Amino acid sequence: MLYSSTRGQAPARSLRELLSRGTAEDGGLYVPEAWPALTADELATLSARPYGEIASDVLTLFGGAEWQEGQFGAGISKALAGFERNDGPPLAQLDDQLWSMELFHGPTFAFKDYALAPLAEAIDRELSLSQKRATVLCATSGDTGAATASAFAERARANAVILFPEGRVSDVQRRQMTCLGATNVLAISVRGDFDDCQSIVKKLYQSEAASKYSYTAVNSINLARILLQTAYYIYASAKVHNACSKPANFVVPSGNFGNIFAGYIAKQMGAPIGKLIVTSNENDVLPRLFETGAMSQSETLPTISPSMDIQVSSNFERMLWILKGRNGKKTQELQQQLSEQGRYELLPAELASLNETFGAMKCEKADALNTMRRIYEQFDKVICPHSATGYFAADQLKADLDGPIVVAETAHAAKFPTAVEEAIGIAPETPAKLAELFSKEETFVTVDATVEAVQNAIDENFATS
Ligand SMILES: *Cc1c(COP(=O)(O)O)cnc(C)c1O
């Protein structure tokens, strides 16, 4: 199977080639020519299999013979089998309709691990097969950076450069990126917001230094990462279907539209999925889009759920391309309008089609805090402020949704102790691995939010290696 760019002007490539690529040359994102379908047999037997194998098989469906010949599957299974909870993300039924899917049982306690740990294995495999080195670039609102640093620390063939917005990640998140003591990981605190970091990374891919350093993407613009997340939607919807014979609706705290897009792919492949609900904090660019049809960016506000403090939802470009009938030229025009005028509008029929599959809801601070308290009192469950936006939406929408509702819990509460304490009056229990970060020394550099300043920092650290 081949992958083309959403903007239609770059050469088609295989999944293996995408491992070491960011955006396409035309600035677009790679998308598959078709969705592979799961057979009824696969769906019926799937949820009883080890989770690492499910993820490995999903990638093989997309990667084809070249992927199998390169033996990428074993590394993917191995990375996921190394998690403390290696039997897949825990699913629990909380009441008649409500389920939780805890996606925070990997090495850095957020859902990003389910993709980044196996992705690092696959990139490593690709680099050793091709006898190359690479520099992994990552813009983070907190959790992707932590997962990337952990997944790439001390790998021989790759350096990792992590850009995070100064003062806008939690102390735990920052320390996960700055206390590793790994010489191949460079953490950069950028004087700007997440969208600045993301924009700098996109420009670095297109820069002169890109070929010298072999810049590689691990943000959710990397399609392999999204496909690795597709695995848990397939797994969870199959399990829930076994339990109640109905398609599962998923509620997903969102920022870059990456995680929820992975759910969309699972649905297209035939997994028993009903609606996909996007939730946001005060940075409500997606709920506004789903209500009005207008994608319009405003200033990014700092909130108690920093990993969702995003106004430029990069992955929505993939959905836009689908809504535009897979037309690269039309997608390119709207993306250009977005970057020049900060705005575009969907046609009424496109908006209607979007809302057949998706729903969206914004959850402000007071509602998030109340929800954290309610979930603690009702289910004795301590949740993070991102997951709170999901439980809030599940409660608001339960009358309108047919069948089970699965809330994706995107991070461990202990990553955001201040918000948890404000909500429930007690601090979350902190896993030893997070607690010990506070006795370690931090290493990072701080630079202005420009491509030049970031490139200089990279030159200073990695030019000779
Ligand atoms: C990254 C992240 C999100 C947003 O996910 P997207 O894939 O960008 O939509 C939500 N919650 C947490 C805890 C995250 O780390």
The ligand as a Gaussian input file, in Angstrom:
#p B3LYP/6-31G(d) Opt

LIG

0 1
 C       -1.440000      14.776000      23.872000
 C       -2.522000      14.770000      24.865000
 C       -3.850000      15.061000      24.509000
 C       -4.228000      15.478000      23.113000
 O       -4.093000      14.449000      22.183000
 P       -4.133000      14.744000      20.597000
 O       -3.686000      13.489000      19.961000
 O       -3.197000      15.891000      20.368000
 O       -5.531000      15.119000      20.279000
 C       -4.818000      14.946000      25.486000
 N       -4.519000      14.605000      26.754000
 C       -3.248000      14.329000      27.135000
 C       -2.972000      13.968000      28.552000
 C       -2.210000      14.385000      26.207000
 O       -0.957000      14.121000      26.582000

